[in-house]
Amino acid sequence: MLQIKKLIFYLISSSFVGVAISYGDFYLFHFFLLIFLLVSLYQIKENDFLVDYSIFKKNYVPTLMIIFIWYMISLFWAPSFELGLKYIFYIFCGIAIMISIIYFSSNIANLDKIFNILSLFIFIEIIIALFESFTPFRMPVSSYSSVAHLFGKESVSFNEFENILASSGFSSPTGFRWNTNDLAICMIISLPFFLCSKTALLKVFGILSITLIVIMSASRAVFLAMLLLYFLYLFLIKKRIGTLTLILIISSVTLWGMSRLADSNNPRINELANSIEALTLFFSGQLDIGGSIQWRRELVSNGLNAFYGSYGLGIGAGGSVANQEIIGPVAGRFTSMHNFWIEMLVEGGIFIAIIFLFWFTSIIYKLFFISRTSTNERLKYYSESLFLSLTAFIPAAVSASSTIYFFPMWIMYGFAISVIMLSKENELAS
């Protein structure tokens, strides 16, 4: 049992590191997952093939098992059996991460162990991302790395995805994520844990660092998610309505003032004012760098047309990519949906979309309830942070090509369910 616990801990830890330690499509996580499955099969054999299914009956887990089974059934009508199997493998890995966290977090002390190791990795990733943003340094396993081919990856030209800040000599960071949008989502999920921290230095470090990284990623959806997160934190967690109002007024006056200085004769003031104006237009969607809004709309439109043809049943696991490959890549290279919520509707159908919506909103509501009622300081801190993380994830998830294989999302689910379960046990014990 002790060895299994250690193995599960390594599995969880490696899942956060993800693609950062990998060769080709094989991650360190996959290595630990394979070892874990082999050890589990051996133990099942030693126990005369008696299997404990109790973990699958715990709160919120059955819903995801239903979704997993539905996607497996959908292979019968999915446009590509190969892509369907690949998609199911992604879900299997995600559920394995989630269940591992729930299993390991049998008490608050074990939950703290997971939190501590993840906190260390997040701190390291923030430092790496800041170096990538303001220096020539790149992670070896990065889509912009010149040595990515040594790790079985095909790097891309940075200029191909040039963002609004690149002309200033800065560059988009990728951290552990390979992709800059995925890094931005990971940061926005992590930000609430800094915001809700009672350590002032940690709070300031997290707010400044993650805000900078999100801006450097130039991801519209994540930037808007960050604004939503700050609003909910001040309005619902801290209940600083006066402070929030003051911030909104100052921000509005500042932006108005900068717009008035756009025609200044001072070249430095003029450059700053126009840069802020361009950044505002970019995040509002009025300035479309690289035509991203246009091709995202085309991807969604093609997916929805296929969904309508399925009469609400959904086109099956991996169907959105397969459908787009049949039509032809958008802008010559994009086949993923680039909208997780639409992707779920298109592939899983109305049935999956509805039950996942109820599942997701139920977790958010429960976390908010715990944050208001829990007498345990650790559970209160976790529930406040996770409530903000899951809420901010809703708009942020739109920026990624797909989050089905985005391990921090599955870690967030597992952590949230563990907090809910431990809170219930804490209530019964008191």
MOBELBEL-V61196 format. One record per run of one state. SS is the DSSP state (H for helix, E for strand, C for the rest). FROM is the first residue (numbers start at 0). LEN is the number of residues. If there is no record, write none. Layout:
BEGIN
SS	FROM	LEN
SS	FROM	LEN
END
This chain:
BEGIN
C	0	1
H	1	19
C	20	1
E	21	2
C	23	2
E	25	2
H	27	19
C	46	7
H	53	4
C	57	3
H	60	16
C	76	4
H	80	24
C	104	3
H	107	27
C	134	13
H	147	4
C	151	6
H	157	4
C	161	4
H	165	3
C	168	11
H	179	16
C	195	4
H	199	18
C	217	2
H	219	18
C	237	3
H	240	20
C	260	6
H	266	18
C	284	4
H	288	21
C	309	9
H	318	9
C	327	2
E	329	1
C	330	3
E	333	1
C	334	5
H	339	34
C	373	3
H	376	23
C	399	7
H	406	23
C	429	1
END
